[in-house]
Amino acid sequence: MDSGNLAWSVAATALVLFMTPGVAFFYGGLVKAKSVVSMMMLSFAAMGLVGVLWILYGFNMSAITDGPTWLAGNPFSDFGLANASSDTLVGATFGATFAIITVALISGAIADRAKFGSWMIFAGIWATVVYFPVAAWVWGGGWIMKLGESFGWDVTVIDYAGGTAVHINAGAAALALALVLGKRVGFQKGIHKPHNVPLVMLGAAILWFGWFGFNAGAEGTFGLLGTEDSSVGLIIVNTLGATAAAILGWVIVEKLKDGKSTSVGAASGAVAGLVAITPSCANLAPGWALLLGLIAGAVCALAIELKWKLGYDDSLDVVGVHLVGGLIGTLYLGFFATGTGLFVGGGFEQLVVQFVAAVAVLIFSFVVAYVLGLAIEKTIGFRVKNEDEIAGIDTVVHGEEGYALVD
C-alpha cells in the first residue's frame, strides 16, 4: 500500500468511525429529552463492544479461506490479530467501523424502552452470529459473493459498501426487536416528537460527511487510488447526488401528504439517499444515481407510515429508512447497474442475484434477531418497566440527565 492509499485508508476509517457518533446525535435528537442519554449510549456502547470483538475474532470470521461458503471464517485463525501485517491491520480497522455502525443502527427501533445490559448482550451475540458471517458471505468469499457463479452466470452480486450486509441486515434485526419489545407506552401517531431538531440535523450532517469514507474508503484499502481501476470519482459524485435527490424526494412527499416540508424530513431523506446509494455507488452512472435518490427519498417517506398501519413500533424508523432504503438500492442495481442491469445492456441475471442476496440476508437476520431478542426478554428481560419508560430512562438506567437546566 503506497502512501496515498495508506493516507486515504486511515482518513476514511476515521470518517466512518465518526458516523456512529453521528447516529447517536441523530437518534438522540429524535427521542424525548429524558431518554437522550440512554439513546446515545446504545451507539457509543456498540463502538466499545463491537470494536473489541472485531479485533479479537470478528475480522477473522469475515473472510472464508476454506470450508463451506455459507458459514464464516475461523474466528481463531489469528486471534486478536496477533500476526497480522500492517496493511491487513489497516483493512481490519476499516472493516471494524462497518461492524460498529451496523449494530448501532439497530438501536433506533427500541428507543425509550430498552435495558442497557440486555442491549449489550444482544449486540455482542448478534454481531458474532449475524454480522460477522454476513460480511463473509458478501465480501469475504462467501456464497453471496459467488452466487452468480453458482448459477453459471457471468454476473456477481453487487454490494459495494453494505446494502445487504449493513442496511438490510440492521433493518431486519430492528424489525425483529421492535416486535419483541412491543410498543412504547402511549404509542400513537404524533405523540412521540423529537425533543431536539438541531441535534437531528447535526447527526445527519455528520453521517453525510462520514459517508464519503464509508463509500469510497475501500478504494484505498484495495490500493486502487491513482490507478485506472479506481472509481473514486464516480463514488463520491453518486454519494453527493443520490443524497441530494433523496432530500428533495422526501420533502416533496411530505409537502403533498402533510402540507409541510420539515427539517427532520430533510435529514431523514438524506439518510435514506445515503442508504440507497451504498450498495450501488460504484456501479451507476450519475444520472441513474440521481433517480435512485429521488425514488428512495419518496418511497422511504411513505414507508415510515407502515408502522402506524401495521402496528409495530419501530421508534426511529430504522425499518422505513434502512431496510426499505437498503432493499431499493440493492434491487435497483438489477435494472440500472452499468453493463449488467436489465435496462442498460444486461439481462435478468443481475436482478435475480440481487434479489436472492437481499431476501436471504433479510430472513436470516430477522429470524436470529427475533429468537435472540425473545430469549433475552424471557430470561433477564429486555424492556424497562412502564413507569421507568414514562419517567424517562436516563436517570433510571444511567443516573444522568441530558440537560441539567437547574443547578
C-alpha positions in Angstrom: 0.0 0.0 0.0 1.6 3.3 -1.1 1.5 6.5 0.9 -1.5 7.9 -0.9 -3.6 4.8 -0.5 -2.5 4.5 3.1 -3.4 8.1 4.0 -6.8 7.8 2.4 -7.5 4.5 4.2 -6.7 5.9 7.6 -8.7 9.1 6.8 -11.7 7.0 5.6 -11.5 4.8 8.7 -11.8 7.9 10.9 -14.7 9.2 8.8 -16.6 6.0 9.1 -16.0 5.7 12.8 -17.2 9.3 13.2 -20.5 8.2 11.6 -21.5 6.2 14.7 -21.5 9.3 16.9 -23.5 10.8 14.0 -26.0 8.1 14.5 -26.0 8.8 18.2 -26.8 12.5 17.7 -29.4 11.7 15.0 -31.2 9.2 17.2 -30.6 11.2 20.4 -32.4 14.3 18.9 -35.4 12.2 17.8 -36.3 10.8 21.3 -37.7 12.6 24.3 -35.4 14.7 26.4 -35.4 12.2 29.3 -34.1 9.4 27.1 -31.4 11.1 25.1 -28.5 9.8 27.2 -29.8 6.3 27.0 -30.3 6.5 23.3 -26.9 7.9 22.6 -25.2 5.3 24.9 -26.6 2.5 22.8 -24.5 3.7 19.9 -21.4 4.5 21.9 -21.6 1.1 23.6 -21.6 -0.5 20.2 -18.4 1.2 19.5 -16.8 -0.3 22.6 -18.2 -3.8 22.4 -18.1 -4.5 18.7 -14.7 -2.8 18.3 -13.2 -5.3 20.8 -15.0 -8.3 19.3 -13.9 -7.4 15.8 -10.3 -7.3 16.8 -10.4 -10.5 18.9 -12.2 -12.7 16.3 -14.7 -10.8 14.1 -12.2 -9.9 11.4 -11.1 -13.5 11.2 -14.7 -14.5 10.7 -15.3 -12.0 7.9 -13.2 -13.9 5.3 -13.8 -17.6 4.3 -10.5 -19.2 3.2 -11.7 -22.8 3.4 -14.8 -24.7 4.4 -18.4 -24.1 3.5 -19.2 -20.8 1.9 -22.4 -20.4 3.9 -20.6 -20.3 7.2 -17.9 -17.8 8.2 -14.1 -17.7 8.6 -12.3 -19.4 11.5 -12.6 -17.0 14.5 -9.3 -18.4 16.0 -7.2 -18.3 12.8 -5.4 -15.2 14.1 -7.0 -14.4 17.5 -6.5 -10.8 18.5 -4.8 -10.1 15.1 -1.5 -11.1 16.7 0.2 -12.0 13.5 -1.5 -9.6 11.0 0.6 -7.4 8.7 0.4 -3.6 8.8 -1.7 -3.5 5.6 -4.0 -6.1 7.0 -4.5 -4.2 10.2 -5.4 -1.1 8.2 -8.1 -3.0 6.3 -9.2 -4.7 9.5 -9.7 -1.4 11.3 -11.7 0.0 8.3 -13.9 -3.1 8.4 -14.4 -2.7 12.2 -16.1 0.7 11.6 -18.7 -1.0 9.4 -19.5 -3.7 12.0 -19.8 -1.0 14.7 -22.3 1.2 12.8 -24.4 -1.7 11.6 -25.1 -2.7 15.3 -25.6 0.9 16.3 -28.3 1.4 13.6 -30.5 -1.4 15.1 -30.9 0.5 18.4 -33.2 3.1 16.8 -36.0 0.6 16.8 -36.1 0.1 20.5 -35.7 3.8 21.7 -37.1 4.8 25.1 -37.7 1.3 26.4 -34.6 -1.0 26.3 -32.4 -2.1 29.2 -28.7 -1.2 28.6 -27.3 -4.6 29.8 -29.7 -6.5 27.7 -28.8 -4.4 24.6 -25.1 -5.2 25.2 -25.8 -8.9 25.3 -27.9 -8.7 22.2 -25.3 -6.6 20.4 -22.4 -8.9 21.1 -24.2 -12.1 20.1 -25.9 -10.6 17.1 -22.6 -9.2 15.8 -21.0 -12.6 16.2 -23.7 -14.8 14.8 -25.1 -12.5 12.1 -22.9 -9.6 11.1 -19.6 -11.3 11.0 -20.8 -14.2 8.9 -22.9 -12.0 6.6 -19.8 -9.8 6.0 -18.0 -13.0 5.0 -20.9 -14.0 2.7 -20.9 -10.7 0.9 -17.3 -9.6 0.8 -15.1 -12.4 2.1 -15.5 -15.2 -0.4 -18.9 -16.5 0.9 -21.9 -17.8 -1.0 -23.4 -14.4 -1.8 -20.1 -13.3 -3.4 -20.2 -16.4 -5.5 -23.9 -16.5 -6.2 -23.7 -15.6 -9.9 -21.0 -18.2 -10.4 -23.1 -20.9 -8.7 -25.9 -20.2 -11.2 -23.5 -20.4 -14.1 -23.9 -16.7 -14.9 -21.3 -14.1 -15.7 -22.6 -11.7 -13.0 -21.8 -11.2 -9.3 -23.9 -9.7 -6.5 -23.1 -6.0 -6.3 -22.9 -4.6 -2.8 -20.0 -2.1 -2.8 -20.4 -0.8 0.7 -23.2 -2.5 2.5 -26.8 -2.5 1.1 -27.2 -6.1 2.3 -24.5 -6.5 4.9 -25.2 -3.2 6.7 -28.6 -1.8 6.0 -30.9 -4.7 5.2 -29.1 -6.6 7.9 -29.7 -3.9 10.5 -33.2 -3.1 9.3 -34.4 -6.7 9.6 -32.9 -7.1 13.1 -34.5 -3.8 14.0 -37.9 -5.0 12.9 -37.5 -8.2 15.0 -36.6 -6.3 18.1 -39.4 -3.9 17.7 -41.8 -6.8 17.6 -40.1 -8.5 20.7 -40.1 -5.4 22.9 -43.6 -4.2 21.8 -45.0 -0.7 21.6 -44.0 2.2 23.7 -46.5 3.5 26.3 -49.0 5.7 24.5 -47.9 4.6 21.1 -49.9 6.6 18.5 -49.1 8.9 15.7 -48.0 12.4 16.8 -47.4 11.6 20.5 -43.6 11.0 20.3 -42.0 14.1 18.9 -38.2 14.9 18.5 -37.0 16.8 21.5 -34.1 18.4 19.7 -34.4 19.0 16.0 -30.9 20.7 15.7 -29.4 17.6 17.2 -31.1 15.5 14.5 -29.8 17.8 11.7 -26.3 17.7 13.2 -26.4 13.9 13.3 -27.5 13.8 9.6 -24.7 16.2 8.6 -22.1 14.1 10.4 -23.5 11.0 8.6 -23.3 12.6 5.2 -19.8 13.8 5.9 -18.6 10.4 7.1 -20.4 8.5 4.3 -17.8 9.7 1.8 -15.3 7.5 3.7 -18.0 4.8 4.0 -18.5 4.5 0.3 -15.1 5.5 -1.1 -12.8 4.2 1.7 -12.3 0.8 0.1 -10.5 2.4 -2.8 -7.6 3.0 -0.5 -7.6 -0.4 1.2 -7.8 -2.1 -2.2 -4.8 0.0 -3.4 -6.9 1.4 -6.3 -6.3 5.1 -5.8 -4.4 6.6 -8.7 -5.0 3.6 -10.9 -7.2 3.2 -14.0 -9.4 0.8 -12.0 -10.2 3.4 -9.4 -13.9 4.6 -9.4 -13.5 7.0 -6.5 -14.7 10.0 -8.6 -17.9 8.1 -9.6 -18.4 7.0 -6.0 -18.2 10.5 -4.5 -20.4 12.2 -7.1 -23.0 9.5 -6.6 -22.8 9.8 -2.8 -23.5 13.5 -3.2 -26.1 13.3 -5.9 -28.3 10.5 -4.7 -28.4 12.0 -1.2 -29.3 15.4 -2.5 -32.0 14.0 -4.7 -33.4 11.9 -1.8 -33.8 15.1 0.3 -36.0 16.5 -2.5 -37.9 13.3 -2.8 -38.7 13.1 0.9 -39.7 16.8 1.4 -41.9 16.8 -1.8 -43.8 13.8 -0.4 -44.1 15.5 3.0 -45.5 18.6 1.4 -48.0 16.7 -0.7 -49.0 14.4 2.1 -49.0 16.7 5.2 -48.8 20.2 3.7 -45.4 21.0 5.2 -41.8 20.0 4.5 -39.9 19.5 7.7 -36.2 19.7 8.7 -36.5 16.2 10.3 -37.9 15.0 7.0 -35.0 16.6 5.1 -32.5 14.9 7.5 -34.3 11.6 7.1 -34.3 12.0 3.4 -30.6 12.5 3.3 -30.1 9.3 5.3 -32.4 7.4 3.0 -30.4 8.5 0.0 -27.2 7.5 1.6 -28.6 4.1 2.4 -29.8 3.5 -1.1 -26.6 4.6 -2.8 -24.4 2.5 -0.5 -24.5 -0.8 -2.5 -24.5 0.9 -5.9 -22.2 3.9 -5.6 -19.5 2.4 -7.9 -21.9 0.8 -10.4 -24.3 3.6 -11.5 -24.0 6.5 -13.9 -24.6 9.7 -12.0 -28.0 10.3 -13.7 -29.2 6.9 -12.6 -27.9 7.7 -9.1 -30.0 10.9 -9.0 -33.1 8.9 -10.0 -32.3 6.3 -7.3 -32.0 9.0 -4.6 -35.3 10.6 -5.7 -37.1 7.3 -5.6 -35.5 6.3 -2.2 -36.4 9.6 -0.6 -40.0 9.4 -1.8 -40.6 5.7 -1.0 -39.0 5.9 2.4 -41.1 8.9 3.3 -44.1 6.7 2.6 -42.6 3.6 4.2 -42.3 5.1 7.6 -46.1 5.3 7.8 -46.3 1.5 7.7 -45.7 1.2 11.4 -48.9 3.0 12.1 -50.9 0.8 9.7 -49.3 -2.5 10.7 -48.9 -1.7 14.4 -45.2 -2.3 15.1 -43.3 0.4 17.0 -40.1 1.0 15.0 -39.4 4.0 17.2 -36.9 5.9 14.9 -37.9 4.4 11.5 -34.9 2.0 11.1 -37.2 -0.3 9.1 -38.7 2.5 6.9 -35.3 4.1 6.1 -32.6 1.4 6.4 -34.5 -1.8 5.5 -36.6 -0.2 2.8 -33.8 2.0 1.5 -31.3 -0.9 1.5 -33.8 -3.0 -0.5 -34.4 -0.2 -3.0 -30.6 0.4 -3.5 -29.8 -3.3 -3.8 -32.6 -4.2 -6.2 -32.2 -1.0 -8.3 -28.8 -2.4 -9.5 -30.7 -5.3 -11.2 -32.2 -2.7 -13.5 -29.5 0.0 -13.9 -26.1 -1.4 -12.9 -23.7 -0.3 -15.6 -23.3 -3.0 -18.2 -25.3 -5.7 -16.3 -28.6 -4.1 -15.4 -31.7 -5.1 -17.2 -32.2 -1.6 -18.8 -28.5 -0.8 -19.5 -27.3 -3.7 -21.6 -27.8 -6.7 -19.3 -30.4 -9.4 -18.7 -32.4 -10.6 -15.7 -29.4 -12.3 -14.1 -28.2 -9.3 -12.2 -31.7 -8.6 -10.8 -32.1 -12.3 -9.7 -28.8 -12.4 -7.8 -29.5 -9.1 -6.1 -33.0 -10.3 -5.1 -31.7 -13.6 -3.7 -29.0 -11.9 -1.7 -31.3 -9.3 -0.3 -34.0 -11.7 0.8 -31.6 -14.2 2.2 -29.9 -11.6 4.5 -33.3 -10.2 5.5 -34.7 -13.5 6.6 -31.5 -14.7 8.3 -31.1 -11.5 10.3 -34.7 -11.2 11.2 -35.0 -14.8 12.5 -31.8 -14.8 14.5 -32.6 -11.3 16.0 -36.1 -12.3 16.9 -35.1 -15.6 18.6 -32.2 -13.9 20.4 -34.3 -10.9 21.5 -37.1 -13.2 22.7 -34.7 -15.3 24.7 -33.3 -12.2 26.4 -36.8 -10.9 27.1 -37.9 -14.2 28.6 -34.9 -14.6 30.8 -33.3 -11.4 32.1 -35.8 -9.0 30.5 -35.1 -6.6 27.6 -37.6 -3.9 28.2 -37.7 -1.5 31.2 -40.7 -1.1 33.4 -43.5 1.0 32.1 -43.2 3.5 34.9 -39.5 4.0 34.1 -40.3 4.5 30.4 -42.8 7.2 31.3 -40.5 8.9 33.6 -37.6 8.8 31.1 -34.9 6.1 31.4 -31.8 8.3 31.6 -31.8 8.6 35.4 -33.0 5.1 36.0 -30.5 3.3 33.7 -27.5 5.6 33.7 -28.0 8.0 36.6 -27.6 11.0 34.3 -29.7 13.7 32.7 -29.1 15.0 29.2 -29.9 18.6 30.2 -29.1 19.9 33.7 -31.1 23.1 33.5 -31.2 23.8 37.2 -28.0 23.8 39.4 
